Amino acid sequence: MKKYFLNLLPINLQQKIKSSIGLQEIILNTAWLFGDKILRMGVGVIVGIWVARYLGPDMFGLLNYATAFVALFGVLATFGLNSIVVRDLVKDKDNTNVTLGTAFVLQLCGGLLGYTLIALAIYFARPDDGQAGIVVMILGFSLVFRCIDTVRYWFESQVQSKYIVWIENGIFLFMALTQGVLVLVQAPFLAFVWVNFANVLLVSAGLIFVYTWRVGMMTSWVIDFQYAKALLKECWPLLLSGIAIMIYMRIDQIMLGQMLGNDAVGIYSVAIRMSEVWYFIPVAIVASVFPSIVNAKEKSKTLYKDRLQKLYDLMVLMGLSVAIPMTFISDYLIFLLFGEEYSAAGIVLAIHIWAGIFVSLSVVNTKWLILDGFQKNIFYMALLGAVVNIVANWMLIPIFGIKGAALGTVISQFVSLFSVVFYRGTKVSALRMGKSFILNKTFYRILKV
C-alpha cells in the first residue's frame, strides 16, 4: 500500500522520501492519524446529516445551542490540568496515586461548579424556555463525569493512548448506530439528547474499565491538599486560556440562539460542521511534522526557519484548495446533503470556509509560540479573538443574520492570528504567514524538495 501511494508522487519526491527515514516516519504517523479521524469524520458526517434532516432546523438548532452552552463551562470541569498532570505523572512516577487522586478531586469539584453555573446561566439566558433549560441541564450534567479524564492522563503519560482510542472509537460507532436507529423508529427529540449524554457516561465507564484492567483499582488514589494548592496555582493561566478559547469557538452559536432563535442555530450549525470537517488534516500534519522542526532548531537556524516557512506555506495552499472550490459548490452541496430546509446554510458555508485558512495557520503558529517561549501570547490572542467575535456578532448579526455570524468568525480568526504583530518577539511570525500568501513563491518553496 505504501509503495502504491509512493508511485503516485513525482519521481524527485519519491526519491526524497525513500532516502529519508524521518520523512517516512512522518508520512506513516500522519497516515495513522488520518485513518482514525477519517473513520470518525465519515461516520459522524453521515449520521449528522441524517439526524439534522430528521430533527429539522429548530430542534437540531436547540441541540447545538445546548451543546455550545455547556461547552462554555466545560473548561471548568478540567481546570486546565491536562498537560500539568501528564507532566507530573512522567516526572514523578513514585507519586502516581497522589497525582491522580488529587487531580480527580479537583476536576470533580470543577465539574460540580461548572454544572451549578450552567443552571444559573440558562435560567437568566432563557427564563421562559423550559425545553432549552431541560436540554442544557441534561447535557450539562456530563461535566461531573469529566473527572474520569484523569485516567486518560495516565495513559497519555505512559504513551499508551491506543487503549483510549479503542474505547472511544468503539463507543462512538455504537452511539452513531444508536442515533441511526432513533431516526428509523422516529424517536422523540429528547431521545437524541439522552444519547449525547449517554456517550459521555459510556466513555467514562470505559476509561474506568480499561484502567482497572491494565493498572489496578482507582481506590488506591490519594488526595494531597498541599499538592492540590500547587496545582491550582500553576493551572490558572491555562484555565483562563481555555475559557477564552471556548468563548472564541462557541459564542457565535450562543448569540445566534439568543438573537435569532433555534432555527438560525440549526442552519448555522449545519454550515460550520461542513466547514470544519477537514480541520483534523492540518492538526495531523503539524503533529507529525513538528518534531522534525524541533530537531532542525537544534541543528541549524536556517534549516529551522526554512522548514517552518514550508509548513506555513503548506497550510495556506491547503486552506485555499478547500476554500476556493467550496465557495462555488456550497449551495449545491448543502441542498444535496441536507435538503431544502437548510438551503440558507449554503451562503454561510461559502463565507465560513475561509476561516479554515487562518485556523490551519494558527495550528502551526501555536506550536511555534510554545517552542519559542511565547506561551502567554496564546492567551492574549484567544482573548482578543473572543472579544472581536462577540463585537462582530453583535454588530453583524442584526444586519446580515446568520451570514453575519460567519463573517464575524472569519474576521475574529484573522485578527487573532495576525495580532502577533503587536507582541514583542513575535512579529517575525506575521511576516512568515504573510509570505505564504505570495503564491508563486509559496509554490516554489513547497516544490523545492
N, C-alpha and C positions, 0 to 999 in steps of 0.2 A: 504493500500500500504506500509506504513511504517512498519507494523507488518510482511508483507511478506518478505521484504528485511532483517529484523532483523533475521528471521528464517533461512536465508541462511548462517548466520555467525556462527562461533564456539560458543559453549554454554557459555564458560567463558567470551567471548567478548560480547555476548548478555546480560549477567548479569551485566557487567560493564556499558554498555550503558543504560540499564533500570534503574540502580541505580544512574545515573549522569544526572541531568537536563542540566548542562552545556554542556556535551558531546552530548546530544540530540539536543540542540540548534545549536551546531557546525555542526552536520550532516545535520540538516534541512536547515540551511543557505547555506551550501555547495551545497545541492541539488537544491535550488532555483537558485544559481549562475550557476550551471551546466546546468539547464534547459534552461536558456536564451542563454548561449553560445552554447549549443548543437544545438538549433534551428538555430542560425545564422551560425554555422560551417557547419551543414549538408546542408542547402540550399546553402551556399557560395561555398562549395566544388563542389556540383553538377553543379551549374551554371558556376563556374570557369572552370571545366573540359570541359563543353560544349563550352564555349567561346574560350578556348585555342585550342581546336580541330578545331573550325571554322576559327579562325584567322590564325593559323599556327605559328611556332616559330618566324618568322620575325616580323609580326605585333603584336603578343602577347608580344614579346620582347620589341618592341618600346613603347607599352602601359606601360609596367612595368618599363622601363628605365625612361620614363617621370614622372611616379608616384614617383619613388625613387628620381629623380632630384628635384621635387617640395618639397618632404618631407624634404630634406636637409635644405630648407629655411623656413619650416613650423614653426619651433620653434620661429622665429622672430615675427610671427603673434600673439603669445600669450605672449611673453616677459617673460615666466616662471612665470606668475602671478597667476596661478590657486590656489595653496594652500594658498598663501598670501591673496588673495581676499576672499576666503572662510573663512579663519581665521578671517578677519576683519568684515565680514558680521555676523559672530557668536558673536564676542566680542562687536561690536558697532552697535546695531540694529537701533539706532536713526539716524545714518548717512548712511543708506542703499542706498538712492538715490545718494549720493555723491560717495560712493564706487563703485556702478555700473556704474555711468556716467563717472567717471574718468578712470576706467578700460576699458570701451567701447572705449573711445577716444584713449587711449594708444594702444590698440590692433588693432584699425583701422589704426593708424599710422604704427604699426608694420607690418600689412598685406600689406600696400602700399609699405613700404620699402622692404619687402621680395619679392614682385612682381617685383619691379624695379631691384633688384639684380638677380632675376631669368632671366629676359630679357637679362641682361648683360652677365651672366654666360653661357647661352645656345648659345649666339652669339659667344663667344670665344671657347666653347667646341665643337660645331658642326656648324662652319661657312658655310659649303657647304651643309648642310642637312636641307632644307626648311621644310620638313614634320615634322621632330623632333622638329623644332622651333615652328611650329603651335601647335602641340600637347602639348608641355610644356607650351606655353603661355595660351592655353585654360584651362588646369588643374591648372596652377599657379594662375589664377585669383580667384580661390576658397579661397585663403589666405585672400583676402579682407573681405570675409564673416565670418572669424573666430572671428571677434569682437562680433558676436552674442553669442559666448560662455559665455559671461558674464551672460546671462540668466541661463545657466547650473549651474554656480557657486552659484546663488541664491538658486536654488532648492536643490543643494548639502548641502548648509548651513542650510536648513530647514529640511533636511532628507526626502525630497520628490522626490527622483530621479525616482520614479516609472513613473511619467509623462514623463520624458525624455526617459525612456526605451520604453514606449508605442509609442512615436513619432518615435524614431529611428528604432525600430523593424518594425513598420508599413511601413515606407518609405523603409527600407531595403528589405522587402518582395516585395513591389511594384516594386522597381528598379530591383530586381532579375527576376521578371516576365517579365519586360520590356526587359531585356537582352536576355531572352529566346525567346521572340517574334522577336527580331532583328536577332537572329540566324535563326529562321524559315523563315523569309522573305528575308534572305541573304542580310542584310543591309551592307552598306559600312563601312570601318574601323572607319571613323570619327564619325559615329553614336554612337559607343561604347565610344568614348572619351567624347562626349557631355552628354551621360548618366552618366558617372562618375562625370562630373561637376554638372549635374542636381541634383545628390544625395546630394551634399553639399548644394546647393541652397534650396532644399526642406526641408532639416533638419533645416536650418536657419529659413526658413519661419515657420516651425512647432514650433520651440522654441519661436519665437515671438508670435505666436498664443496662445500657452499654457500659456505664461507669462501674456499676455493681459487678458486671460480668468480667470486665477487663482489670479492674483495680481493687474494689472492695466496697464495703458499706459506707455510706455518707455519714453514718452516726459517729464515725471516728474523727469528724471535723471538729475543730476547736475555735472558739471566739476569743480574740485578744483585743481588749478595748484600747490599749495603747497603740497597737498596730492599726486599728480602725481610725484613730485620730490622725495617724501619719498618712493613711490612705486618703482620707478626706482632705487633708491639707494639700496633698500632691495632685489630686484629681480635679480640683475645682476649675482650673483653666480649661481642661479637656471637656468638662461638663458644660461650661459656658459656650465653648466652640460648638459642641454638639447641639445645644439649644438653638444657637444662631443658624447653623446649617439646616436643622429641621424646619425652622420657620421659613428659611430661604426656599426650601424644597416644597413645602406643603401649603404655604399661606394663600397661594392663588386659588386652590380648591375651597378653602375655608371662606375666603372673601367672596368668591362666586356664589357659594351657598347662601351666604348672608345677604348679598346684594341682589341676586337674580333668581335664587331658588334651586331646588334639586335637579330640575330639568337641565339647567345650564351646566351643573357639575357633571351630570351624566354624559352630556355631549362632549364637554371638555376632557373628561377622563378617558373617553374612547380615543380622542386625538392624541393625548400625551402618552397613552400606552403604546400606540403605534409609533410615535415619535421616539420614545425612549427604548424601544425593544432591542435596539442594536448597541446600547451603551456598554454591554458586557465586553464588546470587542476591544475598545481602547483599554479597558481595565485589564483584560487578559494579556494583551500585547505588552503593556507597560510593566505588568507584574513579571513577565518572562524576560523582558529585555533589560530592565533596570539594574539587575545585578552586574551585567556586563558594563554598564555605565559607571557603577560604583567602582569596579575594578579598574576601569580606564582612568578614573580620577587619581588612583594611586600610582599609575604608570606615567601619565603624560597629561599636562594641562590642555594641550592642543587636541589630543585624541578625545579627552573628556568633552570638550566644547563641541567637537565635530559630531560625536555620537549623540549628544544631547540635541543639537540642532536638527540632525536627521530624524530624531524621534518627534520633535515638534513638527517638522515638515510632513511626516507620515500622518500625524493626527489631522492636519489641515486638509491634506489630499483625501483622506478617508472621509472626513466630515463633508467635504464638498461633493464627493462621489455619491453620498447618500442624499444630501440636501437638494441638489440640483434636479435629479430626476423626480424625487418625491414631490417637489413643488408643483410639477406639472401633472402628476398622476394621482394626487391626494384625493381629489373629489371622486374620481372613478373607484379608487381603492376602498374608500370609506363606504360608498354606496354598495359595492360588490360584497364586502365582508359584513357590514352591519345593517344595511338596508336603509330605506328612505327616512326612517325615524331619526337617524343620526347624520343625515346629509350635511347639516350645518357644521359638522366636525371637519369637513374637508378643508375649508379655508384655514381653520385653526391649526390643522396638521401642517399645511403649507407654510405657515408662519413659524410654528413651534419647532419644526425640524431644523431650523437654522441655529437653534441653541446648541445642537449637538456638536458643532464645530468648537464652540467655546468650552463645552463640557469635556471633550476629548483633550483639548489643550490643558485644561485645568487638572486632569489626571496626571499628566507629566509634570506640570508646574508645582503641584502639591508635593510630589516626590522630591523635586529639586529643592523646594523650600526647606523640607525636612533634612535633606542631605547636606545642604549648605548652612544649616543652623538658623533658619528664619521661621521656626515653628509658630511663634506668636503672631506672625503676619497672617497665618491661615485663619485665625480667629477674626482679625480685623477685616479681612476680605469677606469672610462669611457674614459678619455683622453688617458690613456695607451692602452686600448683596441682598440681605434680608430687608434692610431699610429701603433700598431702591425699589425692591419688588413690591413692598407694601405701598409706597408712594405712587409707583407707576400703576398698580392695580386700582388704587383709589381714584386716580385721575383718568385712566383709560377705560375702565370697565363701564362707567356711566355713558361714555361716548361711543365705544365700539363693541360693547357687550363682551361675549366670550373671546372675541378676537383681541380685545384689549388685554385680557389676562395672558394670552400667548405673547403679545408684543412686550408686555411687562417682563415676562420670563427671559426673552431674548436680550432685552436691554439690561436687566439686572445681571445676567450671566456675563455679558460683555464688560460692564462697569466693574464688577467684582474681579474678574480675571485681570484686566489691564490696570487695576488700581495699584499694581506692583510699582508703577512709575512714581508713586508718592512716597514709597518707603526707602529708607537708606539701604543701599547694597543690593536692591532687587530690580533696579531699572534695567539691568542687562537682560533680565528675563523678558521684559516687554519688547526689547529690541529683537531678541531671538524669535519671539512669536510673530512680531511684525514682519520679519524677513521671510517667514514661512508663507505669507500671503503674496509674495512676489513669485508667481507660479513658475515662470520659466526657469528661475534659479533653483526653485524647490525641486522641480523635476530633475534637473541636472544633478543635484546633490543626492537625491534618492537613487537614481540610476547609476551613479558613480560607485560601483561596488569595489 
